[in-house]
């Protein structure tokens, strides 16, 4: 009985913890979803500015393909904390699939991770590791730090191809692993953006050189892309944690129900045994102190 009581108490405490984590995951998910929606407007503004510049920049021939061994940079987004299912494992698996392809093409690799859980899975391969920001405003700072590492990659290692692996949220509480090539920017997309219909009748004018504008808008586009991807990953992480906590909550509820039923059965059995012992004891005492008297014989007439 005491062992059952301890199990029920422990399960109850775990249930309270899971409910708290579920509530936190739901709140965090809503916050990052709101930030992501706001970022979409900024992203659209940067894209429109880039469209205006590209429409005026003469088409340039695509850069020649590098010969020999190429070095790729991988930026991976995971989580700092657990309790989010296979969130980090799927990012790692998708990255290793890319690495196998890179080995076949004799390409070197440098890796940057955002999320402490990924460092353990990729020990020895990480060029730089960041933890996740703890607040929404920290996403901006982290995106700027990642851009600084990308600049060092390009200057020190000549890295021109940068691939991002992260999880995107899938309604309502799912996610899917996505691989995105951040650099070099897609030449076809550039051309499509340049020829896209302008959204208003007002024609933008500028006194800044087009090359300078193109460089600035491209930098802002990279920053906005990193910002959006990080926010998407954090929405997906909290969505995965919410799903994991919901499943854990159901399992603990079932366990608590089984333990409580078992406890009640054991308690009822003990009460029944005690009552039977009392009845037997009472009958024994009564028999000892009140022996059965013989019935008087009746005379025959």
C-alpha positions in Angstrom: 0.0 0.0 0.0 2.7 2.5 0.9 4.6 1.6 -2.3 1.4 2.3 -4.3 0.9 5.6 -2.5 4.4 6.7 -3.4 3.9 5.7 -7.0 0.6 7.7 -7.2 2.3 10.7 -5.5 5.2 10.6 -8.0 2.9 10.2 -11.0 0.8 13.2 -9.7 3.9 15.4 -9.5 5.0 14.3 -12.9 1.5 15.1 -14.3 1.7 18.6 -12.8 5.1 19.1 -14.4 3.9 17.9 -17.8 0.9 20.2 -17.6 3.2 23.2 -16.8 5.6 22.3 -19.7 2.6 21.9 -22.0 1.3 25.4 -21.1 4.7 27.0 -21.6 5.1 25.3 -25.0 1.7 26.6 -26.1 2.5 30.1 -24.9 6.0 30.1 -26.6 4.5 28.7 -29.8 2.0 31.6 -30.0 4.6 34.2 -29.3 6.9 32.9 -32.1 4.0 32.5 -34.4 3.1 36.2 -33.9 6.8 37.2 -34.4 6.9 35.1 -37.6 3.7 36.8 -39.0 5.2 40.2 -38.3 8.5 39.2 -40.0 6.6 38.1 -43.1 5.6 41.8 -43.7 9.3 42.9 -43.3 10.4 40.1 -45.6 7.9 41.1 -48.2 9.1 44.7 -48.0 12.7 43.7 -48.6 11.7 41.4 -51.4 9.8 44.3 -53.1 12.9 46.6 -52.7 15.1 43.9 -54.2 12.6 43.5 -57.1 12.8 47.3 -57.8 16.6 47.1 -58.0 16.9 43.9 -60.0 14.5 45.4 -62.6 17.1 48.1 -63.3 20.3 46.1 -63.0 21.6 44.7 -66.3 21.5 40.9 -66.5 24.8 39.4 -65.5 26.2 36.1 -66.6 26.1 33.3 -64.0 29.4 32.7 -62.2 31.6 29.9 -63.5 31.4 26.6 -61.7 34.4 26.1 -59.4 36.6 23.2 -60.3 38.1 20.7 -57.9 37.2 20.4 -54.2 34.5 22.8 -53.1 33.7 23.7 -49.4 30.1 23.9 -48.3 28.8 25.5 -45.2 25.9 24.0 -43.3 23.8 25.9 -40.8 21.6 23.6 -38.7 18.8 24.7 -36.4 17.8 22.4 -33.5 16.9 22.9 -29.8 18.6 23.6 -26.5 16.1 21.5 -24.5 14.7 18.0 -25.0 11.1 16.7 -24.7 10.4 17.6 -28.3 10.3 14.1 -29.9 12.6 13.5 -32.9 13.1 17.2 -33.6 16.9 17.2 -33.4 17.3 13.6 -34.8 15.5 14.5 -38.0 17.7 17.5 -38.6 20.8 15.4 -38.0 19.6 12.6 -40.3 18.8 15.1 -43.2 22.2 16.7 -42.8 24.1 13.3 -42.9 22.2 12.5 -46.1 23.5 15.7 -47.6 27.0 14.9 -46.4 27.0 11.6 -48.1 26.2 13.4 -51.4 28.9 15.9 -50.7 31.5 13.2 -50.1 30.7 11.6 -53.5 31.5 15.0 -55.1 34.6 15.4 -53.0 33.4 18.5 -51.2 34.7 19.7 -47.8 32.2 20.8 -45.1 32.0 23.4 -42.3 29.1 23.3 -39.9 27.4 25.9 -37.7 24.8 24.7 -35.3 22.1 26.7 -33.5 20.8 24.6 -30.6 22.9 22.8 -28.0 21.3 19.4 -28.6 22.8 19.2 -32.0 26.4 19.6 -30.8 26.4 16.2 -29.1 25.1 14.4 -32.3 27.7 16.1 -34.5 30.8 16.1 -32.3 34.0 16.9 -34.1 32.3 18.4 -37.1 31.0 21.7 -35.7 32.9 24.9 -36.8 30.8 27.1 -34.6 27.9 26.5 -32.1 25.3 28.9 -30.8 22.6 28.4 -28.3 19.0 29.5 -29.1 17.9 32.9 -28.0 15.7 32.8 -24.9 13.5 35.7 -26.0 12.0 36.9 -29.3 14.2 40.0 -29.6 17.2 37.7 -29.3 16.5 36.3 -32.7 17.8 39.5 -34.3 21.1 39.3 -32.5 21.6 35.7 -33.2 20.9 36.2 -37.0 23.5 39.0 -37.1 26.0 36.7 -35.4 25.3 33.9 -37.9 25.9 36.4 -40.8 29.2 37.4 -39.2 30.3 33.7 -39.3 29.1 33.4 -42.9 31.4 36.4 -43.8 34.3 34.6 -42.1 33.5 31.4 -44.0 33.7 33.3 -47.3 36.8 35.2 -46.4 38.9 32.5 -44.7 37.7 29.3 -46.4 36.3 30.5 -49.7 32.8 29.0 -48.9 30.3 30.1 -51.6 27.6 27.5 -51.0 25.7 27.6 -47.7 22.9 25.2 -46.9 20.4 25.5 -44.1 18.7 22.5 -42.5 15.8 23.2 -40.1 12.3 22.1 -39.2 9.2 24.0 -40.4 5.9 23.9 -38.5 3.0 21.9 -39.9 -0.5 22.6 -38.6 -1.6 21.8 -35.9 1.3 20.3 -33.9 3.6 18.7 -36.5 6.8 19.7 -38.3 8.8 18.7 -41.4 12.5 18.9 -42.0 13.5 21.3 -44.8 16.8 21.9 -46.6 17.3 25.4 -48.1 20.2 26.7 -50.1 20.8 30.2 -48.8 23.9 31.0 -51.0 24.4 31.4 -53.8 21.1 33.0 -54.5 19.1 31.3 -57.2 19.7 33.0 -60.5 16.4 31.8 -61.9 14.6 33.3 -58.8 16.5 36.6 -59.4 15.2 36.8 -63.0 11.7 35.9 -62.0 11.7 38.6 -59.3 13.1 41.2 -61.7 10.3 40.5 -64.2 7.5 40.3 -61.6 4.7 42.8 -62.1 5.2 45.9 -60.0 2.5 46.0 -57.3 1.6 49.7 -57.7 1.5 52.6 -60.2 4.2 54.5 -58.4 7.7 54.0 -59.8 10.5 54.0 -57.2 13.4 56.4 -57.7 16.8 56.5 -56.0 20.0 58.5 -56.1 22.1 55.6 -54.7 24.1 53.5 -57.1 22.3 50.4 -58.1 25.2 48.1 -57.2 25.2 49.5 -53.7 21.5 49.1 -53.4 21.7 45.6 -54.7 24.3 44.7 -52.1 22.3 46.2 -49.2 19.0 44.7 -50.2 20.8 41.3 -50.7 22.2 41.6 -47.2 18.8 42.4 -45.8 17.3 39.6 -47.7 19.8 37.1 -46.1 19.2 38.6 -42.7 15.4 38.3 -43.1 15.7 34.8 -44.4 17.8 33.7 -41.3 15.4 35.5 -39.0 12.4 33.8 -40.6 14.0 30.4 -40.6 15.0 30.7 -36.9 11.5 31.8 -36.0 10.0 28.9 -38.0 12.3 26.4 -36.2 11.3 27.7 -32.8 7.6 27.5 -33.6 8.2 23.9 -34.8 10.2 23.1 -31.7 7.5 24.3 -29.3 4.8 22.6 -31.5 6.7 19.3 -31.2 7.1 19.8 -27.5 3.4 20.6 -27.1 2.6 17.3 -29.0 5.0 15.4 -26.8 3.6 16.8 -23.6 0.0 16.1 -24.8 1.0 12.4 -25.4 2.8 12.3 -22.0 -0.2 13.8 -20.3 -2.5 11.1 -21.7 -0.1 8.3 -20.7 0.3 9.7 -17.2 -3.5 10.0 -16.8 -3.9 6.3 -17.8 -1.1 5.3 -15.4 -2.7 7.3 -12.6 -6.1 5.7 -13.3 -4.5 2.2 -13.2 -2.6 3.0 -10.0 -5.6 4.5 -8.3 -7.8 1.6 -9.2 -5.1 -0.8 -8.0 -4.8 1.1 -4.7 -8.6 1.1 -4.2 -8.7 -2.7 -4.8 -5.9 -3.3 -2.4 -7.5 -1.1 0.2 -10.8 -2.8 -0.2 -9.2 -6.2 0.1 -7.4 -5.2 3.3 -10.6 -3.8 4.8 -12.4 -7.0 3.9 -9.6 -9.1 5.5 -9.7 -7.0 8.6 -13.5 -7.3 8.9 -13.3 -11.1 8.4 -10.6 -11.3 11.1 -12.8 -9.3 13.4 -15.8 -11.5 12.8 -13.7 -14.7 13.3 -12.2 -13.3 16.4 -15.5 -12.2 17.8 -17.0 -15.7 17.1 -14.0 -17.3 18.8 -14.3 -15.1 21.9 -18.0 -15.6 22.1 -17.6 -19.4 21.9 -15.0 -19.4 24.7 -17.1 -17.2 27.1 -20.6 -18.5 26.1 -20.5 -22.2 25.5 -23.5 -23.6 23.8 -26.1 -24.9 26.3 -27.8 -28.2 25.8 -31.4 -28.0 24.9 -33.8 -29.3 27.7 -35.3 -32.7 27.0 -39.1 -32.7 26.7 -41.1 -35.5 28.5 -43.3 -37.7 26.5 -46.9 -37.8 27.4 
